[in-house]
Amino acid sequence: MRTILITGCSSGIGLETARHFGRLGWRVFAGARSPETAQELQTSAGELNLRVVRVDVTADQSVAACVDEVMAEAGRVDVLVNNAGIGGGGPVELASLERGHATFETNYFGPVRMMKAVLPHMRARGGGTIVNVSSLAGRVALAGHGHYAASKWALEAATECVASEVKPFGIRVALIEPGVVLTPIFAKSSTPLTAYAPYERAVRRLWSLFSRQLEKPTQPSDVAAAIEHAVETSEPKLRYLVGGDARTLMAARTKVSDEEWVAAQGEAEDESFYAAMERLMGAGLFR
């Protein structure tokens, strides 16, 4: 039986990915920072082949203890899915450095800690797969999304380096890049728009993208299926976009210069901004 270790399984993408691989018959170690409060995960563990393990990806000792527990019980980690993540947006001038550090600790150093803990075992065995859940924000920077986008860009760069470093050992690495996914992360912020003065314009436009895409969002199950494909495919790729919005925005961004992108986002008037973005993308993702 193949073994998969997934972080951030309390809700959203992680929870659905744990359920997905459990239904497929894998031995699933579903990681959560606070297992005792993860009620949906605990319920699923009783129904499927899930073993809930405690892991705080921001703490070295917690990561080491988690991997040691998995190795002691299963003897191997065939697949590691680094999914744990937090939001950390806001204009760069206004977003606190404390929040920035916290965002990087979870979104960047968290996956790095997990990879450092698991890779020696994969190298010794001569194989394995690591899947890092990134975001479209890791490739397309949108105003008002600074620390979060930066953390995902950092994860993208490190993952690309790791993919090359571990290839000689028979280890595969992949990035999953969803657009807007219907997860609890969007219900965790209640900051009023006025708190972002004088950058309300940029944040309002970012929220309009989220609101528009949440009308028909990508589902966590879509991301779980993409993770399965990345693990199982005989023709692996490094990056997998998930969701129509992710594909549309990425296609648009690759066709325009940096200067055009900055100018479009920096339009002073909303109507000019929406017109510019629709012209660049060929679709009304923002409204």
PyMOL commands that set and color helices and strands:
alter all, ss='L'
color gray80, all
select helices_A, chain A and resi 12-23+35-37+39-47+60-74+97-125+136-138+146-169+184-187+193-196+200-213+220-232+244-255+258-265+270-281
alter helices_A, ss='H'
color red, helices_A
select strands_A, chain A and resi 3-6+27-32+50-54+79-82+128-133+171-178+239-242
alter strands_A, ss='S'
color yellow, strands_A
deselect
rebuild
show_as cartoon
